[in-house]
Amino acid sequence: MTIKAVISALGMRRQIQHQAEQVLTHHTGGPVSLRLSSFIRTPSVCRLRVRTSPVELGESLIMKGIRYFEDRTGVETRYPAPQWMFFNDWAGLQFLQKEASDPLIVPRLYASCHQPALLLMQDLKPYAHLGTFLQGRDAQQATETLKLWGAALGRLHASTIGKQMAFNTLREALAPRTASWSWVPPWQRASDIYDQLISSIPAHVFKQGFESFQWMLWTLRQTCKTLALPCTMQIETELAEVIQALSSPGPFLAYTHGDPCSENCLLDDQGLKFVDFENGAYRHALFDAVYPRMGFPTCWNGQQVPQAVVEQTEQHYRTTLTAGCPEAADDQLFAQALVHACTYWTLLSCQFDALNRLTIHDPSFCPSDRQTTMQQHILFRFERLAQITAETGYLECLGDLFQTMSTILQKRWPVQTHQLPFYPAFKNFDFACI
C-alpha cells in the first residue's frame, strides 16, 4: 500500500469514527467515544469499540452505511439503488424492534441518521452464521441449525401479520419509494445492464407492475416459445391461480426478509437472528420459507439441501408460523402455498429471456464464471417445482411442463449443469439417519 493510500485509509477511519460518535452523542444526550475496530464490509459496515457512553451500548457496536455503487448513487427511490436498500434496512430494523412480538430475532437499533446515512446497532458477536454449518462437515449440526432457521423465520412472519400499514407508514416517513422491479444478481445491477434488462419487458407488462405478478404469464409464454413448447390453456389457468395467490396472499401476507441467506442469519448465545433487511417488504410469507427447498435462490453460493432436511425445516417453520397464521395448520392450504412460492422463484429465474441468453452465452446477462451455476439453479428449480406439484397433486400440468423443460435443457446444456451440488455438510451423509 502506498503512503497516499495509507493516509486516505486513516482519514476514512477517522471520519467514520467521528460521524458515529456525533450521531450517538445526539441520540443518547451525552458524550460517546468510539474506536474503529475492524471493517466487516469496506467501507459500509464496520465494528466500533465503545470507549465511553452515558447509556449501555455493550463493548462494541456495528455501524452500517450506504453501499456505494459509482453508477447508481444518483438513483435513490427504486431498486437496486443502494439508498433504496439502506432505507429498507433501517425501516425493517425499526419496525421489527417496535412491532414484532419477538424483537430478539434482530439486533437492537441504537441510533440512525439521514445525513450522514448511518445505522448504529447492537453487535451480536455471533459465534457463527448459517453458512458456517452448511459449509461444514457435520450434517446433523447443519440440520439442527436449519431447524432453528425455520423456527425463527416462522416467528418473524407470525409476529408481523396484520401490521403492514405500520410498516408502510414507517418506511414512507424515512424516504420515498418508487415502484421497483425484481431482485437480480449483483452482476446485473449496474445501471446500463439493469436498465437494458428492464427495457426488454413489454410496455403493457411493465405498466402492470412487478407486484401484480402478471409478468409471470409473459415469462412463461416466452420460455415456452424459446423451447418450442405449447403454453396450453390449462397451464395458463393453473398459473393464473398462482398469480392470484401471490398478488393477494390473504392470511400469508407478512413482513419478509427478502434475502434470508446464510450470512444474514447469525447465531449468538440467544439463538438465531436475522440481519440485513435491504430487501425486506410485505409479501407472501412463503417466498422466504422455501429458500432451502429452492437452493437459497438469492444466495451467491446457494446449494442443495436434501429433501428430508427441507421437510423438517419447513415443519419447524410451519409450527411457529401458525401462531400468527392459523391457516398454515391446514395441510392443503400450506401445500398449495408452497407450490405458489416455488412457482414464483422458478419463473423469476426465467426472466429477461434467461434460457436463450444462457444458451448463447450472452456475457452481458451472465459472466462466464457464473454461467454454470446459473444454469444449475434454473434446472434445479424446474425439477423441485415438478416434484412438489406431483407430491401434492396440485397444478400438475404446470409441474409437468417444467419437468419437460428440464429434460430439453439437459440435452442442450453441458453435463456439469445438470445437478446443483449439495452443501458440503450433506455430501457424504446417510439421509435415512435424519
Secondary structure by P-SEA (a helix, b strand, c coil): ccaaaaaaaaaaaaaaaaaaaaaaaaaacbbbbbbbcccccccccbbbbbcccccccccbbbbbcccccccccccccccccaaaaaaaaaaaaaaaacccccccccccccccccccbbbbbbccccccccccccccccaaaaaaaaaaaaaaaaaaaaaccccaaaaaaaaaaaccccbbbbbbccccccaaaaaaaaaaccaaaaaacccccaaaaaaaaaaaaaacccccaaaaaaaaaaaaaaacccccccccccccccccccccccccccccccccccccccccccccccccccccbbbbccaaaaaaaaaaaaaaaaccccccccaaaaaaaaaaaaaaaaaaaaccaaaaaaaacccccccccaaaaaaaaaaaaaaaaaaaaaaaccaaaaaaaaaaaaaaaaaccccccccccccccccccccccc
